[in-house]
Amino acid sequence: MKIISTNLGNPTKIVWNGKETTTGIYKFPVDQPILLESTDVKGDSVIDRKHHGGIYKAAYLFSADRYAYWKEKYPDLEWNWGMFGENLTIQGLDESQIRIGSIYRLGTALVQITQPREPCYKLGIRFKDQNMIKQFIDQGFPGTYVRVLESGTVKTGDSMELSKASETPLTVQEFYKLLYAKTKDSHVLRLALQNEAIPKSKREKLKKWT
């Protein structure tokens, strides 16, 4: 897997339901390496700390391979890397293959796959269409958050290489589908509850389905 773009955002004011708020989802490519730290990316804008940033969401990765699909759906947008609010746009990232808990060398950083992105209205605002949220869920390739085990820098052209595979055969895509399924697959649910790379709070919420 190869890093296609490093992206950072500045605080951007938006209006939602008649109220002004601020978001960091408007990220754009930068021409310098970015530093992955324990709870966020240095110099990036993380506004809503309840839902973004933190140990289990220190950086967000999205696949460059998915851009063609969305460009066809939304041809009138001004397209650039970072459209999905990702810090790193990565060629070859495949959520149907990447396991939660696996550890990767990402530039000079060491990261662990933790959980898929669950879209909110702010993604719809960037795409100028709230229907995009359901489309994003249905498409099934949400990108992934990572935990930073060793802080380090990442630049365009760097590689994302597997360092240690998760012992739990639970992919990002399988967990993503589990989160939104009305009827939970008992096998996938069991794998999720056993996977300590997933935040404990999220696993606790899933226990009600057992």
C-alpha positions, 0 to 999 in steps of 0.5 A: 500500500502506498501513501498518495496524499497527506491531508490536514484541515483548518477549523471551518464554520458551517450552519446546520439546522439553523445553528452555526458550528465548526468542523475539521472535516475540510481537509486538503493535501499538504506538501510536507510530512505529517506527524502521527501522535498518540491522540491526533495528527499534529497541526490537524483540526479536531473539533468534536473530541467526543467523536473524533481524535483520541487514542483509538481515532488518532488518524483516519485512513481512506482508500484512493481506490474508492475515489473513482466510485464517488467522483462518478456519483458526484461529478460536480464537486471540486475534487481533491484528496482529503474529500472524506476528511482523511489524514492519509489517502492510501492506494491499495487500502482494502477494508475487506482484507485489513483486520482490526488489530493488525499492526502496520508500519506507516512511514516511520510510525507504527499504528494499529487498526482499530475501527471503521469510520461511522459517517455523520452529517458533516460528511454530508455537508462536505458533499452537499448532500445528506443522502450521501450518508446512507450511500456511504454506509451501503457502499461498505468501504468506510476507511479506518481509524488507527491507534498510534503505537509509535509516533512518527512521520508519514509523507507522500510516497511512503508505504504502509506495510504489515508488521503483525497480523491480528490473531482475530480474523475480523476485517474492518468491513465485517465490523462495519457491516455488523455495526449497521446490521439490524440482525447481528451475525453471532460469529462476527459479533463474538469476534468483535467482542474478543478484539481488544483493539476495538475500544472497550466502550464500543464493545460494551454497547455491542454486548446487548446483542448477545 
